Amino acid sequence: MNYSKYFVIFIINFIISIFILYKITQLALKWVDIYTKHGSYVVVPNLRGFNMTQSISILKKLGLKYDIDTSRYDPNFRINGIISFSPEAGNHVKEGRHIYIQVNSKSSQSILPNIINKDKRIAIKLLHANHISVKEIKYINDMDKDIILKVLYKNKSIRFGYRFPTNTNQDGITLIIGKGYEKNNSIVPDVIGMTLYSATYVLKNQLFHVINFYYDHEIKNPEKNAKVYRQKPEPGVIHNKNKSVELWLTSKELLDDLIQIEEKDSQKQQTEKIQIEEKKPQKQTEEKKEKEQIESN
């Protein structure tokens, strides 16, 4: 059997296969070059100093597409001027590439998002997303730690939905944030109207052990007959438990008399207010009649 003949045929077929594969590869690479425009590119122009209309015209002539962002205002640039663009000038890109353009737009105003009672980290992310800068953060005594309690702009409190002037990024806002309970802090209970004995018991139960009290006049058996009519710090305030709580006391009878006088004054003011409100329609009717008589004459 002649094996050499079959071996020669195998070698010839192998060489033909390699040649065909080589040609197919060449054709494929040529097609890829045509499809991707290999070797052809466009240089990104410098758009600084141009306005939006001029920039769009330049990009169109170069066969480039564009995406426009008008969400920012910078007083250092003219209206509709180009603040920035990407890719930067001088970069080589293919035709049809999208160029991102940020245009200076005065019509865009930042609006304060709803950040009250939100965590500090979430609030700051929301502010940055709305192009609002934070100038200062102030922490105050409050049981809610790292929670936004108030927002100040130019030392005035502002609420959700406030529209900032276009130079907000230069001014910035102030965040008032709770710092939570500290180790020695606690809420001062309300002891007004209590006897000295009861007030002292309630305060010590809350670990306020330094209690100073003052009488407005001499009182017999003060622990039972004296009542608190004023306290410092006021009820509900977070106070260091190692610092003193001041109490002002008067006699039970005098405090009861003062309460009755205040209640009577309050009732009197309410009655006078009702009488004034009742007289208003009558007065308006009389004024209307007088006006009609004058006009008829």
C-alpha angles and dihedrals in degrees: 000000000000106000094169091068092057092045091055091049090050092051092049092049091047092052091047090051092051091049092050091048090050092052093047090051091050092050091048093051091047090051091050090051091052093045096047095034089235112204094017119103144153125234112231107241125228104257097181112121093026127104125233096267093049092047093051090050092051093048093049092052089053092049094248127137125219145210117205127209117193098170096106137070124196118180089208090069129060119251112280089010120137112261096180142337137198135247091038126242114287096028117132113235135166121256112272093033115146115243115204111222125189110204125199105243122180091189091070112092126182115237122205109246122219101275101144111121090010126123115269095242094050091046094052091050090052091049093050091048088056093047093248116142125213113228099181142000119211123191121209135180107277133137092236106081119212091357121135108245102169142000121217127196117184088349092303126111114246132190140215111297096030111152112223124216115255093261094060093123090063096047101041127189135261121233120209107208132181116242095200128222117333121208096266099032128104139159114269110237123227109257099160110131093022125119117253090254094052094042092051091048093051093047094048090047086060089049095255098138101162104079123166119188134186133197123216089208140359112291129189115231092000096188090068105020100043123080132195114249098167137023137185124236093037121241115284096024118130106240137177108258091216091060125081129266114215121216128188116202139193134176118288092239094050092048091050089050091050091050091051091049091050091048091050092048090049092050091047092051090048092050092049090049092052091049091051091050091049092051094051097077091046092050091047090051092051092048090050092051092049090050092050092050091051092049093047091052 
